[in-house]
Amino acid sequence: GCYDIAYMRCIPNLIVSAPMNEMELRNLMYTAQLDEMQLPIVIRYPRGEGINADLQKDTMAQKYPFQKIQIGKGQKLKDGKDIAILSFGHPGNFAATAIRDVRTEGINPAHYDMRFVKPLDEELLHRVFKQFKTIITVEDAAIQGGFGSAIAEFMVDHSYTAKIIRLGIADEIVEHGEQKELYALCGIDANGILAKIQANVSTQTAKNNPKALVS
């Protein structure tokens, strides 16, 4: 499961998606079986427990009916001004936690749940690169050739200039372990994302105002 984004997104006509939570998963599965779908779709989700209430209950099914998700469209979860976080799949929940924690320090990151690595939401990405000079990508897969690489390719193809920090699994074999341990080991848990936000916003602040960080 570490290498699938890299090898799947190079296959022509293949849609590659990853839900951030159970709600997105059920809606992606609903979308995948619609008659209008003409292309094969991959829905990537992690092992382990989810984060939401039991969606199998009748009351939940009535309260949250199935919704079609537009292929290749992400969503903005939060406005911000200091730095943008683009997440793909489950690690978006860790990013959301890190953003809540860092706001106590006066840092205000924007957050986008991309949902699709192929096709990318280019309309959304144009807005992001026009607004932000520092962007963090987060994925629970190999960095080489993965989601972060897709974002970097978009930047180059459209002649944008920005600092991109890619968080994911490094170019090394990851041993077996509990999910929580492995997320922390790879630096993609809430604490790892928080540290990257702090480091890069502090660096940016120092460049704009060298005296700002002097105690």
Disulfide bonds with the S-S distance in Angstrom:
none
